[in-house]
Amino acid sequence: MCRWAAYIGEPIFIADLVSAPEHSLIVQAREAEECKTTINGDGFGLAWYDHHPEPGLYRDVYPAWSDPNLTALARQVRSRLFMAHVRASTGTAISRNNCHPFAHGRWSFMHNGQIGGFDTIRKSADMAIPDVLYNARKGATDSEALFLIALGQGLEDDPLGALQRAVQVLHDMTAKAGLKPRLRMSLALSDGETLYALRYASDATPPSLYYRNRGAGAGFEVVSEPLTQRSDWISVSPNNFCRFDQERVTTTRFEIETSIQRAA
């Protein structure tokens, strides 16, 4: 599993989430508290938006706590919208192409969770990526496959619907293969203007997801686990999709059809 943090609002330093808090993302890379794996040392990544529609991207295979370049970059870069991720591999190689966030055009995406038995359905999942997007498939993770399938399902115009359709595609594949657990995820994605987040599982154990309002229209921090001991972190309910801009959050129920519902 993995840990991640995202932000939208008035420009702040990336370090304000990644390294400065008492339970920062770098601390969580070694001492995660709400994760199956305490250590998340299989690489890290940043995606941030500033002067261009496309995000800046910095990823590497080192543990986040051991790369001085990450600390230096986070202290110098200010952004109104950014995402950061520390990785614990669920089976794929430790390589830069497998580190989150992933980016394509103006979109960026990161994920914590798993598609159970992904190796069994990997070929089918890759075939669900449209030809026009397949050359963007640089790594081997289930996360990148989900991102590219969602792009192919209309992410540009309908983020919620595209994610529902992409998750449905993968759910049907795992159900057909008899795989359990099927899908568990907390994820964040952005087009550079809006930040979206999802907490979902096809069983009763979705990964954690929280957010905190920085107050007075200043923005939101969205995380896989809280960065501080403050009491103002709000836990997102399971199977909910959140849309964040600088001033507000809206939450929508995230639902797909099970094979039982379809048969009925």
N, C-alpha and C positions, 0 to 999 in steps of 0.2 A: 504494500500500500504506500501512500505518499502523503505529503502535507503541502498545503498551498495557501496563498494569501493574495487578495486582489483589492484594488482601491479605485474609486471614482469620486472626484470632487475638486476642491481648490488644490492647485499644485502643491505637492509635498515631496520631500526627499524619499526615494525608494527605501532608504535605511530606516525610515519611520515605521515600517512594517517588517523589513527583512532582518535588521540587526539591532535596532535600538530598544524595542520593548523587552520586558523581563522574560517573556516567553516567546521571543521572536521566532521567525521562521528558521533562522540558523540554529537557535536553541532546540527547536522542534526536530531538526535534522538529526540530533543526537538523543533527544529526550522527549519524544512524542508521548502524549498522555492519553489520547483518544484514537489510537491506531493499533492495528494488530502487531505492527513492527515498531519497536521503540526507535530503532536506527533507520534513518532515511538518507543513506549515503551513496546512492548509485547515480549521482549526477544532480544537476540543478539547472534552472533557467529563469530568465526574465524576459518579459515582453512589455514594452512601454510605448505610449503615444505622445507625440509632441508636435513637430513642425510638418509632418507628412501624414497622409492618410494611412500608410502602411506602418505597422509597429516596428520599432527597433527590437532586435532579438539578440540575446546573449545566452548561450548554453554551453555547458561543459560537463565532463564525466567525473570531475573531482567531487568529493564530499563538500557541501557548501561551507562547512566550518574551516576548511583547509585551503581555500582559494582566496588570496589577498586581493586579487583583481575584483572579485565580487564585492568585497567590503568597500574597496575604493570607489567602484562604480556606483554603488548604492548611496554612498555619502555625497556624491557630486551631482547625480542626476535628479532633477525635479520633474514630476509628471502629474498631469491631471487624471490619468488613467493608466494603471499598470497591473501586471500579474506576475507572481513569483511562485516557484514550485521547487520542492526537493523530492527526489525520487527514491522509492524502494521498489526495485524490479520484482514483478510477479512471474518472471521466467525469461523475458527477452533480454538480449545482450545489453551490457553497459556500453553505450555508444552515444555520441552527440546526437545522432539522428533519432534516437529513442528518448531523448530528454524533452520534457515539456518546458514551456508552452510550445505548441505547434502554431505555425502561421501560414496563411495563404491569402494573398491580396491584402485587404484591410482587416481580415479576420484573424483573431488569435484564440487559442483554445487550450485548456489544461484540465486534468482529470485525476481523481483519486477513486480507486475501486477496481473492479475486475469484471470480465466476462468469463464465467467459469468454463474451463475446458476450451479456451480460445484456439489452441493449437488444432483442435478437431475441426473447427469451422473456419479456420483462417483463409483457406482458399475461397470458400463461398463468400466470406466477408469482403475479400479483395475484389471479387467479381461484382459485388454490389456497388463498388465505386465506379462512377461513370468514366468512360474512356477519356473524356476531356480533362478529368482531374487525376487520372491514375499516375501520371508522371510526377505529381506532387507527393506521392507516397514514397518517402525517403527511408523510413524506418520499418519496424516490424511489430509495433505495439497494437493492442486492441484499441487504445485511446485514439491513435492517429486514424485508424480505420473508421471509428465512430465519427470523428470530425469530418473526414472526407465524404462519408456517406451522407451526413447531415447537410454538407454543402451541396451535394447532388440532389438532395430532397427539398431544396429551396430555402436554405438558411438565410440567404441575402434578403429575402422579402418576408419571411415568416419564421423567425427563430424558434418559437414554441412549436409550431406545427412541424417544422423540419426535424427538430429533435425527437418529437413523438414518432414521426414516421421512421427515422433512423433507428431508434430504440426498438420499434416494432419489428423492423427487418431483422435485427440481431436477436431479439427475443424469439422470433419464430424459428430462426436457425438453431438456437440452443434447444428449444423445445423439441424440434424435429430430431435432434441428435440425442435427446434424453439427458442433457447435461444439467447438473445442479452443483452449486448455486448458479443461477442464470446471470442476472445482471445486478450489480451493485455499484452505485456511483454518486459522488459529489463532484460537480464540475463547474467551471466558469468559462465564459467566452465573451468576446466583445468585437464590435465592428469599429471601434475607435470613438464612438459617440455614446453608446449605452453599454452597460455591463449586465450580463445575464448570469444566473447561477441556478443549478438544479440539484436537488437531493432526491434520489430515487433508488428503489430496489424492487426486484421482482419477488423477494421474500420479505421477512420481517426485520431485516438487519441492514438498513441503509447507512452508509458512512455519514459521519457528523458534518453539519454545516451551520455556521453562525454568521451574523452580521451585527455591526454597531454603527449607529448614527453619530457622526462627529459633532452634530449640533448646528442649529441656525443656518441650514442650507450649506454647510461646509463639506458634506459628502459622506460616504459610507466605506467602512472596511468590511470585507467579506472574506471569511476564512474557514478552513477545515477544522481548526480548533482555536479557542481564544488566545490572543497574544498577551493578555494581561489578566490580573485577578479582579478587574472591575466587574460590577454587577450589571452593567448595561448591555451585555452581549445577549442577543436574541437568537434562540435556536430555531432554525427553519424546520417546520414539521415535515415528516416523511412524504415523499411523492408530491413535492411542490416546486414550482418554477418561479423564480424571482427576476424582476426587471428593475434595475437600479439606474437612476440618473442622479445628478448632484443633490437634488432636493427631496426625492421621494423613492419609495420602493412599492411595487405592486406585486402581489403574489397570486398565482393561478395554479389550480390543481393540475397535476401532470398525470395523465392516464393513457394507458394503451389497452388493447383488447387481449385477453388471454385466450388460449385455445378453447377453453370451456365456454367463454362468452361467445366466441365466434360460432361454436357448434349450436348454441341455443338460438 
